[in-house]
Amino acid sequence: MALVICPECKGEVSDQAKACPKCGYPISRGKTSLEGSNSDVVTVEQTSKRLKLHELWSVIAILLGGIIVVASSFVARREDSGWAGVLIGIVVFLAGFVWYIVTRIRRWWKHG
């Protein structure tokens, strides 16, 4: 088993691999390339599970913040109480939104 250079990302890849684990580029086997043969092309997951989990939690924070804002505003109108709940909801919403944007930038930065 030897290491070859991926023509797409210039990373080291095993010659036994069907595709580059970094970029998903099909790797040639022996004298024939996967591009010219009738073999199935393997799609390699590029985004880490950690980034996907961050994106999921940020969307949950956005939704939760929105729900808190709506629910707190109804309660605050009826009872003439303080708007602290609305403020907390806005903070949670904005934190989730910023978290989502940062995660998307990290995904873009990692995968180009």
VENKADA-V932945 format. One record per residue. N is the residue number from 1. RES is the residue in one small letter. SS is DSSP state (hx for helix, st for strand, lp for the rest). PHI is phi as a letter, one per 20 degrees, with the letter a starting at -180 (* if undefined). D_FIRST is the distance of its C-alpha to the first C-alpha in whole Angstrom. Layout:
# VENKADA-V932945
N/RES/SS/PHI/D_FIRST ; N/RES/SS/PHI/D_FIRST
This chain:
# VENKADA-V932945
1/m/lp/*/0 ; 2/a/lp/d/4 ; 3/l/st/e/7 ; 4/v/st/c/10 ; 5/i/st/e/13 ; 6/c/lp/f/15 ; 7/p/lp/f/18 ; 8/e/lp/e/21 ; 9/c/lp/d/20 ; 10/k/lp/m/18 ; 11/g/lp/e/16 ; 12/e/st/e/12 ; 13/v/st/c/10 ; 14/s/st/f/7 ; 15/d/lp/f/6 ; 16/q/lp/e/7 ; 17/a/lp/f/10 ; 18/k/lp/f/13 ; 19/a/st/b/15 ; 20/c/lp/f/15 ; 21/p/lp/f/16 ; 22/k/lp/e/19 ; 23/c/lp/d/20 ; 24/g/lp/n/19 ; 25/y/lp/f/19 ; 26/p/st/f/17 ; 27/i/lp/d/14 ; 28/s/lp/f/13 ; 29/r/st/d/12 ; 30/g/lp/m/11 ; 31/k/lp/e/15 ; 32/t/st/d/17 ; 33/s/lp/e/17 ; 34/l/lp/f/18 ; 35/e/lp/f/21 ; 36/g/lp/e/22 ; 37/s/lp/e/21 ; 38/n/lp/e/23 ; 39/s/lp/f/21 ; 40/d/lp/f/22 ; 41/v/lp/e/21 ; 42/v/lp/e/20 ; 43/t/lp/e/22 ; 44/v/lp/d/20 ; 45/e/lp/f/23 ; 46/q/lp/e/24 ; 47/t/lp/e/27 ; 48/s/lp/f/26 ; 49/k/hx/f/28 ; 50/r/hx/f/30 ; 51/l/hx/f/32 ; 52/k/hx/f/33 ; 53/l/hx/f/34 ; 54/h/hx/f/36 ; 55/e/hx/f/37 ; 56/l/hx/f/39 ; 57/w/hx/f/41 ; 58/s/hx/f/42 ; 59/v/hx/f/43 ; 60/i/hx/f/45 ; 61/a/hx/f/47 ; 62/i/hx/f/48 ; 63/l/hx/f/49 ; 64/l/hx/f/51 ; 65/g/hx/f/52 ; 66/g/hx/f/54 ; 67/i/hx/f/55 ; 68/i/hx/f/57 ; 69/v/hx/f/58 ; 70/v/hx/f/60 ; 71/a/hx/f/61 ; 72/s/hx/f/62 ; 73/s/hx/f/64 ; 74/f/hx/f/66 ; 75/v/hx/f/67 ; 76/a/hx/f/68 ; 77/r/hx/f/70 ; 78/r/hx/f/72 ; 79/e/hx/d/73 ; 80/d/lp/l/73 ; 81/s/lp/e/71 ; 82/g/lp/f/69 ; 83/w/lp/d/66 ; 84/a/hx/f/63 ; 85/g/hx/f/61 ; 86/v/hx/f/61 ; 87/l/hx/f/60 ; 88/i/hx/f/57 ; 89/g/hx/f/56 ; 90/i/hx/f/56 ; 91/v/hx/f/54 ; 92/v/hx/f/51 ; 93/f/hx/f/51 ; 94/l/hx/f/50 ; 95/a/hx/f/48 ; 96/g/hx/f/46 ; 97/f/hx/f/46 ; 98/v/hx/f/45 ; 99/w/hx/g/42 ; 100/y/hx/f/41 ; 101/i/hx/f/41 ; 102/v/hx/f/39 ; 103/t/hx/f/37 ; 104/r/hx/f/37 ; 105/i/hx/f/36 ; 106/r/hx/f/34 ; 107/r/hx/f/32 ; 108/w/hx/f/33 ; 109/w/hx/f/32 ; 110/k/hx/f/28 ; 111/h/hx/d/27 ; 112/g/lp/m/30
